Amino acid sequence: MNYLPNEIVLSVKTTHKFSYIKQKVGITPNIMARIAILKALELDLKPSNLETPESLNQKIPRDIAFGDYSDIFNFGIKEYIDNHSYTGDITELITNLIETGSYKIGNFKKYQDLETSL
């Protein structure tokens, strides 16, 4: 079963943060969203403890958001859903994972900052 939605949605705050990082480091928002999801999955918080966005802004299509790694992200999301018995909206879950993970990314100023965070 495919757990990835047709598009992911970033909050206004996350969009601004990712735009800032893109200016400083050159990494696009879709790559930053992938990193944020991985950081949030690494935390393994209950769905109710994930950050929720105040307002939504940027939409990224699934093929751009996950690229060649869609199988890996599909597996990670499936495991998270199974481990936490999540029954809610998957698009909302992924948005919340990105929102939570974006706090763990910090404000990168150079590429080496990104390397050390991973």
N, C-alpha and C positions, 0 to 999 in steps of 0.2 A: 504494500500500500504506500502511496506517495503522501507524505505528511507536509510537504512544502507547498505553500499557497502560490497562486499565479503571480503575486507580487507581494513585496514587503513594503511596509510604510514606516518612515522615520519621523520622529517628532521634530518640531521646530528647533528645540534645544539641541538635539542630536545632529540635525542637519547643519546647524551653525558650527557645532564642534567639529564635525567631519570636514566641513569646508575650510575651517581654520587649519586643521591638520593637513589637508590637501595643499594649501598654500605653503606651509612650512616644510612638509616632507615629500609631497608629490604623490601620496597614496590616495586613490579614489575612494569615494564614499562606499561603494559596493564592497571593496576590500576591507575597509574599516568596519562595515556591518558584519562581515564574516568573522573578523577578529573579536568584535564585541559579543557575538553569539557564543563563540568558543570560550571567551572569558566568563560569561554568565553560566554556561554549562559546567565549567570548571568549578564554579562556586557551589553548584548543586543546591540552590535555594528552593524552598517550596514555591509553587506558583503564586501563592498569596503574598509572599515576601518580595517578589520582583517589583522593580520600579515600574510605575505606570506613567505614560506620557500625558502632559497637560493638553497638548493639541498636536494633531498630525499634520505633516507637511509633504515630504518628498516620497514619491512612490518609485520603487525600483522593480522592474520585471524579474521574475524568477530566474530566467536564463542569465541575466546580467548579475543578479544578486549572488547566485551560487556558482555560476559558470560550470566548469568541468568537475567541480567538487560537490555537485548536488546529491550524489549517492551518499557521500560521507555526512553531509548535513542532514539528509533525510534519516540516516541511521541515528545520528546524535539526537535529533528531535524525537524520533520514535522511542529511543531509550529513556529520554527525559519524561515523556508522556507516560510510558509504562511504569517507570520508577515512582512517579508521583501520582499515578492514577488520575491524570488530568483529563477532563471531559469537556473543557470549554473550547472556545474558538482558537484555532491554531494560528491564524494570522495575528490575532491579538497577543497570543503567547510569544510569537517570534518578535513582535514589536516590543514587548516587555523585556524579553531577553536582550535585545539590542540596547534598549534604554539602560538596563542594569549593567551590561558589559561596557557600555560607553563610559561609565563612571570609573571602571577599572583601567581603562586605557590611559587616562590622563591627558595632559596637553603636551603632545610631542612637539619638539622644536627641531629635531633632526632625525634622520633615519636610524641612527644608533639607539635613540631612545626607544624606538619601536622594537628593535632587536632585543634589548635588555628586558623588555616587559614580557616577551614571549618566553 
